[in-house]
Amino acid sequence: MRNILEPSQTKFYKEHTANITAVRFAKSGKLACSGDEKGFVHVWSTNTLKSLKVLKILSGSVRDICWTGDNKRIAIVGDGKSTKAKCVNVDTGSGLGDMLFHSKNVLCVDFSSEKPWKLITGSEDQAIGLYKGPPFKKGVKIS
């Protein structure tokens, strides 16, 4: 992280053991989530740069991450054998649904800005997935 007003003030989060492929700040700015090429997701404090949670989400690389507006849930998408997109509760790490529509790796994800939460995913299979939840299991595939 770099201070825009003082570019020489730079901080680094160094707890990943593989190359980082995605990172997103929570709306509050107090938390961040980063994913790596081995499918691990780290939720960490932007103040202390320490991990609060480390979760194994995908079997392959994390491609994108998004947060709900209340900073309580994250959606993670990327490369995987069976799971290519998943939503989890930040506090507990428990799953809030696997989005199973896509036949190829998922490239992007985003939440609606307020409740009721809705998710949209885009994939290499040239389809878009639309979901409501939690849980985010049932959805609509648009090809």
C-alpha positions as CSV (number, residue, x, y, z in Angstrom):
1,M,0.0,0.0,0.0
2,R,1.3,3.4,-0.9
3,N,0.3,6.8,0.7
4,I,-0.8,8.9,-2.2
5,L,0.2,12.1,-0.4
6,E,3.6,10.7,0.6
7,P,4.6,8.1,-2.0
8,S,7.7,7.2,-0.1
9,Q,5.5,5.7,2.7
10,T,4.9,2.2,1.4
11,K,3.7,-0.9,3.3
12,F,3.7,-4.5,2.2
13,Y,1.5,-7.5,3.1
14,K,3.9,-10.4,3.0
15,E,2.0,-13.5,4.2
16,H,1.3,-15.2,0.9
17,T,3.5,-18.1,-0.1
18,A,2.5,-18.0,-3.8
19,N,2.2,-15.1,-6.4
20,I,-0.7,-12.8,-5.6
21,T,-3.3,-12.7,-8.5
22,A,-6.1,-10.5,-7.0
23,V,-6.6,-8.0,-4.2
24,R,-9.6,-5.9,-3.1
25,F,-10.2,-3.5,-0.2
26,A,-13.4,-3.7,1.8
27,K,-15.6,-0.6,1.6
28,S,-14.5,0.4,5.1
29,G,-10.9,0.5,4.0
30,K,-9.9,-1.4,7.3
31,L,-9.8,-4.8,5.7
32,A,-8.4,-6.2,2.5
33,C,-8.6,-9.6,0.8
34,S,-6.0,-11.1,-1.5
35,G,-5.9,-14.3,-3.5
36,D,-3.0,-16.2,-5.0
37,E,-2.2,-18.6,-7.8
38,K,-2.7,-21.7,-5.5
39,G,-6.3,-20.8,-4.6
40,F,-5.6,-19.4,-1.1
41,V,-7.4,-16.2,0.1
42,H,-6.1,-14.0,2.9
43,V,-8.3,-11.6,4.7
44,W,-6.1,-9.0,6.5
45,S,-6.1,-5.8,8.4
46,T,-4.9,-2.7,6.5
47,N,-3.7,-1.2,9.8
48,T,-1.5,-4.0,11.1
49,L,-0.9,-5.9,7.8
50,K,-1.6,-9.2,9.6
51,S,-3.8,-12.0,8.5
52,L,-7.2,-12.4,10.1
53,K,-8.2,-15.5,8.1
54,V,-6.5,-17.7,5.5
55,L,-8.8,-19.9,3.5
56,K,-8.2,-22.5,0.7
57,I,-11.1,-21.6,-1.7
58,L,-10.1,-22.8,-5.2
59,S,-7.8,-25.5,-6.6
60,G,-6.3,-23.0,-9.1
61,S,-5.6,-19.3,-9.3
62,V,-7.9,-16.7,-7.8
63,R,-8.9,-14.2,-10.6
64,D,-11.2,-11.7,-8.8
65,I,-12.6,-10.9,-5.4
66,C,-15.4,-8.6,-4.2
67,W,-16.9,-7.6,-0.9
68,T,-20.5,-6.9,0.2
69,G,-21.1,-3.3,1.2
70,D,-21.3,-4.3,4.9
71,N,-17.8,-5.9,4.8
72,K,-19.1,-9.2,6.0
73,R,-19.0,-11.4,2.9
74,I,-16.5,-12.0,0.0
75,A,-17.0,-13.7,-3.3
76,I,-14.0,-15.3,-4.9
77,V,-13.7,-16.6,-8.5
78,G,-11.0,-18.1,-10.6
79,D,-9.6,-21.4,-11.8
80,G,-10.8,-24.7,-10.4
81,K,-11.7,-28.3,-11.1
82,S,-15.2,-28.3,-9.5
83,T,-15.5,-25.0,-7.6
84,K,-14.8,-21.9,-9.8
85,A,-16.8,-19.4,-7.7
86,K,-17.6,-19.2,-4.0
87,C,-19.0,-16.8,-1.5
88,V,-17.9,-17.0,2.2
89,N,-18.6,-15.2,5.5
90,V,-15.5,-13.2,6.4
91,D,-15.9,-13.7,10.2
92,T,-16.4,-17.5,10.2
93,G,-15.0,-18.6,6.9
94,S,-18.1,-20.6,6.3
95,G,-19.4,-21.0,2.7
96,L,-22.4,-19.1,1.6
97,G,-22.7,-20.9,-1.7
98,D,-20.8,-22.3,-4.7
99,M,-21.9,-20.8,-8.0
100,L,-21.8,-23.9,-10.3
101,F,-23.1,-22.7,-13.6
102,H,-19.8,-22.0,-15.4
103,S,-18.1,-24.8,-17.4
104,K,-14.8,-22.9,-17.7
105,N,-12.8,-20.7,-15.3
106,V,-14.5,-17.6,-13.9
107,L,-12.8,-14.3,-14.6
108,C,-14.7,-11.6,-12.8
109,V,-17.3,-11.1,-10.0
110,D,-19.2,-8.2,-8.4
111,F,-21.8,-7.6,-5.7
112,S,-24.7,-5.2,-5.8
113,S,-24.1,-2.1,-3.7
114,E,-26.8,-2.9,-1.1
115,K,-29.2,-5.5,0.2
116,P,-30.7,-7.7,-1.0
117,W,-27.3,-9.0,-2.2
118,K,-26.9,-10.0,-5.8
119,L,-23.8,-11.3,-7.5
120,I,-22.8,-11.3,-11.1
121,T,-20.0,-13.5,-12.6
122,G,-18.3,-13.6,-16.0
123,S,-16.5,-16.6,-17.4
124,E,-14.3,-18.0,-20.2
125,D,-17.3,-20.0,-21.3
126,Q,-18.8,-16.6,-22.5
127,A,-21.6,-16.8,-20.0
128,I,-22.8,-14.5,-17.2
129,G,-24.1,-15.9,-14.0
130,L,-26.7,-13.9,-11.9
131,Y,-27.3,-14.9,-8.3
132,K,-29.3,-13.7,-5.2
133,G,-28.6,-14.7,-1.7
134,P,-27.1,-15.7,0.6
135,P,-27.0,-18.6,0.0
136,F,-25.7,-18.0,-3.6
137,K,-26.5,-21.4,-5.1
138,K,-29.4,-20.9,-7.4
139,G,-29.0,-18.5,-10.2
140,V,-29.6,-17.7,-13.8
141,K,-27.0,-18.4,-16.6
142,I,-27.1,-16.0,-19.5
143,S,-25.2,-17.2,-22.6
